[in-house]
Amino acid sequence: MNGSLRIGRIAGIPISVHWSFSLLIVLVVLSAPGSSASEVGWLLLWVLALFAAVTVHELSHCVVAARRGLKVEGIVLLPIGGMSQISGLPGPPTVELEVAIAGPLASVGLALVMGLAAFATGAPVWPPTLFSGSWLARLAWLNLLLAGFNMLPALPMDGGRVLRALLARHRDQVSATRIAANVAQVIAVLMIVVGLLFDLWLILIGLFVLLGVGAERRSAGIQQVVDGLVVGDVMARDPTSVPAHVSVAELGGWLAAFPGRALPVVEGSTVVGVVAMVDLVGRPAGAPVGSVCDRTSPVLDPSTPVFPAVLETLSRYHRDEFAVAVAGVPAGVLYRSTVEQLLRGAGPRSSPPERRRAA
Ligand SMILES: [Zn+2]
């Protein structure tokens, strides 16, 4: 996420802190006027404990997601909580359910361990306490609160995801999202109203939910358009490719005859990248294509689903065309414009005819 600082890596998952986190620290210090340095110190330590609990919660989402084959980018800690960056969600309902429930379960587990430890040391665990009393008891209640709060059925919070996954068992994903989003909006508005009366953080979280719900609705709308489509349905099917040793001048002449076209670049018979006119501009005429082509953007497989995998690729890589190959053998090119046309709702389900001309 932009504006966040990597602070470490746990179980292979990068953990970052967003810059706005420093505002939280300032707010904590300012909110305790007249307190001694040690009192402020304890307060900051409490904030740190809260975010350690949040990190454990998010880590368990990420670990389950990684086990289910989803791509985990990392965890960002924000003042309103943690955010796991996981590609490929919502995915199948069972996967979304497992990933969503993992966080609250971890928090409940931590709460039990802390509560039992408090009990074992003779510290009172009842009545509930957050800001005074034994640290073990406070941490137990903190984790329980974290689990309970996240289980509110408000998309994109965990409880909302669980609700959507359960709804999707008996209906399609799009209508499951619609119902879960309606529930989330009602809860978000309630949070904001209650927040106005009692607590600023609730307003922030209510706004976060409203924003998140909007994104989930848009995503469900897009899914409806491209549901079931795979790369093979939307790519320009053309096995033409260019060997990596061909010169920039030679390929440039060829591409000039076919404006807007791109080609997979092969070494031997294996696709290693993709090249379009934009990659040749300003390059030495004698340079081999293999040295100027784009080798960083992914080579897609015709069976890859458009939603969400291809859409994520399109948002992550600023390129207009992607090589498609089957086990390394060139099969065609996927053009961004084709997908965008599709998303506008009126586009053809195959590529424009001028791109299908054989070379
Ligand atoms: Zn969670």
Boltz pocket constraint, residues with backbone or C-beta under 6 A from the ligand:
constraints:
  - pocket:
      binder: B
      contacts: [[A, 57], [A, 58], [A, 61], [A, 100], [A, 103], [A, 104], [A, 150], [A, 158]]
      max_distance: 6.0
